[in-house]
Amino acid sequence: MSLMKTIGGGLVATALLAGSAFAGPSLWHIEDEDSDIYVFGTVHILRPGMDWQTDEIMTAFNAADTVYFEAPVNDPAEAAAMQQLVMANALNPAGTTLSSLVNEDTWARIESFAPQVGASGAALEPLRPWMATIQLGVGFIIVSGYDPASGVESTLWPLASEAGKTLAYFETVEEQIGFFANMPQDVEVRLLEQTMAEFEAAPEQLDDLVTSWANGDQAEIDRVMNDEMRAEAPEVHDVIIVQRNLRWADEIETMLEGSGTTFIAVGSGHLPGEEGVIALLRERGIEVSGP
């Protein structure tokens, strides 16, 4: 499982935008006598022009008093602090280079691939493996024609802000960066090595992911997003997916004790499967309508 999939939550290829019809992404609904909670799985980065805003999704969003996101990464007021946090955790200790941490095959792939995304092996040498993975992954996404500004959160956050909705978050920016920055070094390295090995296959895998998202195919989303990470990097899967899902399910259960209408928008890989947020809520006896 590459970090590129984790960053994006899914991408869309050109072919998927040309004359294709989709059932629409999934939306779940939880209600009691005084609460309505909608849960929507997102894709963080999309090609401009992707039409995912179905009537069902936008009706639920527009009805919400409060909108929950993973973290305030789309808030312009957080940008400077977020950049400082990233840079404070991005560099290797003095005397340690990226090439000294990865195997020879991976370093050869990095030196060959980096110029394609406007980087170089030399420029990446000071970076910790998690940061190099993000820089290469996001660079690949952008040069392939995708745009972080077209992602679901990048669309919904300003709409919620302009409408005067209450903006709420499951995590802080510090916590999100910490999920990667606090990984043991061997886990960071393995993630980078896997990501570089996957780049050739990435377009097909990401096409599968966004097609399943656009069609509401939760089993396929779980397979593409989580199966490989569960098998090959269980420590990463536990930190990035499982433990966060458990915390979010706790918070959603607490939301039901309050009142009002809430729209929750979190990465699509967090919702399906036995360890997904939806299954965790249902295990607690909470009735969740949807797939």
N, C-alpha and C positions, 0 to 999 in steps of 0.2 A: 504494500500500500504506500503510494508516494504521498509526500506532504503536499504536492501540487493538488491532488484531489481534495485533501483536507482544507486547503486554502480556498479552493474554488467552490467546493460543495457541488461541483458539476459545471461543465461548459457546454456550449452548443456549437456544432460545426455548421459551415455554410450550407451543406446539403440539407440539413434539418430545417432550414428556413425557407427553402424553395418549394412551395406548393405542398407542404406537409400539413396534415390536420391532426391535432392532438386532442385527447379527451380532457386534458387540463390537469394541473397539479392537484394533489390531494389536500383536503381541508377537513379537520376534525372539530367536533363540537361537544362541549361538556356543559351541562346546565343543572342548576338546582332552583329552589324557589326564588332566589334573588340574584343569581349569577349566570352569566353567559360567558364561556371561555372558548375562543376559537384558536386552534393550533395549526400553524402552516409551516411546512418545510420549505426552506429557501435554497436558492443557488446564489452564492456570493458574487460571482462574476459571470456575465453573459455577453454574447455578441449584441451590439446595438440592433434594435428592431425586433427582438424576441417578444412575441405577444403572449404573455402568461397571465395577464390580469383579467381573469374570467369574472363574469357577473357575480358568481357565488363568492369568490375571494374578496372582491372589492366591496360588495354589500356588507360582508362581515367586518371588513376593515373600517369602512365608513361608520358603522354602527358603534364601534368601540370607543369607550371613554379613555382607555389606557392601552398603550401598545408596548409590548415587551420585546426587546431584542437581546441577543447574546451579551453584547457589551457596547459602550458608546463610541465605537470606532468610526461612525459616520458623523459624529458631532464635530463641527469645525472648531469648537472651543477646546476639544481634547487633542487636536492635531499636534501642537507643539510638545505637549507633555508626552504623548505617545511616541513621537520621534526620539525624544530624549531617552525614554525607557528602552526603546529598541537599541539605540546606539550604546547605551550603558551595558547591555548584555550581549552585544553582537561580536565582540572581538576576542580572539584567543589570547591567553596569557603571553607576555613578552617572551620571545624565543620559540614559540610554537606556531607552526604553519599548518594550513589546511592540508597541504600535500603530504605532510608527515603523519597525518591522522587517518587518511584513507588508503585503500589498497591501490596498487599500480594501475589496475584496469580502470578503476573509478577516476583516478586523477587524469588518465589519458582521455577518458570520456569528457571530463570537465574542460580540459584544455582544448579539445576539439569543438565542444558545444558552446562554450562561453561566448566566442565571437559572434555566434548567430543571434545572441540576445544583447549585443552591445557591451559585453564584458570581456574579461580575459582571465586566464589562470592567475597571472601575477596580481591582478586587482582583487581576486578572491582569497589570496593566501592569508591575509590577516583575519579572515572571518571564521567564526565558529561554524561547525557543520550545519546547525539548524538555520543560521542566517544565510549561509550559502545556498541551502536548499530553497529557502523562500525567494532569494534574489533570482536564482536560475528559473524556478518555477513560474514566478510572476512575469519574468522577462519573456519566457516562452509563451505564456498566455497572451501577453500584449502584442508581441510580434506576429502572433497567429491571428490577430484581428479582434481579439476580445477586449472588453473594456470594464475595469472595476466600477466605473461610474454607471454601468448598465445593470449591475447586479440587483437582486431583489431588495436588499437592505438599502442600497444607495437610492432606490426609487421610493421605498416606503418611508424612510426616516424623514426626509424633507416634507413629504405629504402630511405625516403625522404632526410634525412641528408646526407647519403652516396652519393646520386645522386646529391648533391649540389643544391637542390631545396630551394627556399625561404620558411622558416617556419614561419607561422603566427598563431595568437591565438585570439579567441573572448574574452577571459578572462585571468586575472592573477591568479596565484596560491592563492594569498591572497583573491581574490574575491571568488574563489571556496570554500575555507575553510570557508569563512565568511557566505556563504549560510546556512551552518549548525551551525557554532559557534554563529551566531547572531539570531538564532531562540529564541523566547520567551520560557521560561523554560517549560511551560505547553505543548507547541507544541513538544518540544524535548521529553518530557516524553511520550506523546501520541504515538509518532513515535516508541519509544522503546517498549512500551506495545503492539502495533500492530505487530511489527516485531517478538516478542517472541511468540505471539499467532499464527503467521503464519508459524513458522518453520516446524511444522508437515506436512503442506500442500505444503511447498516450492518446493519440487522436481517436483510435477505435474505442478505447476504454471510456474516454470522456463522452464520445458520441452515445455509447450505451447508457451511460449515466444520465445524460440530459434527456434522452428519449424516454427512459423509464420515469424520470421526474415529471416530464411533460404529460405522460400518460397515467400518472398516479400509480405506477407499478412498484409497490413497496418492497416486494420480495427481491426484485432486480436491483433496486437502490441499495438494499442491505447487502446483496451479493457483491456489487461493484465497490461500494464504499467501505465495507467492513470485513468481508470474508478474509481477504489477504492479510489485512492488518491483524485480525484475530490470530491467524495462523503463524505469521512470520514476525510480528512485533507486538506480542501480547502486552508488554509493558506500556507501549505507546497507546494501544487501544484502551487499556484500562484508564490511563490518565486523560486522554483526549476525548474519549467517548463514554465509557461506562460510569466513571465517578461523577462526571458532569451530569449525565442523564439522571442519576440517582438524586443529585441535589436539585435539579430542575423539577423532577417529579414531586419532591418534597414541597417545593415552593408553589407548584400548581395546586397541590392538595390544600395548602394553606390559603391560596386565593379563593377557594370555594367557601371558606368561612366568612369571606367578605361579601360585597355586593357589586353590581355593575357589570359592564360588558368589557371584556379584555380580549385583545388580539395578540397572539404570541407568534413571532416569526424567528425561527432558529434553523440552523443548517439541516438540510434534508437527511443527512446521514445519522442524525440523532434520534429519529422517530421510529424507524421500522425495526423488526426483529425482536427476539426474546429479551434483549437487553435495552431495547429502545424505550423512549419516554412513554409512548402510547401503551405498550405492554405493561410497563411498570405501573401506570395508573390503573389499568384494568385489573392487575393482580391485587390492588388495594381495594377492589370493590367499587371503583368509580366507573360509572357508565360513560363510555366515550363513543359517540356515533361517528361513523366514517370507516374507512377500510381497515 
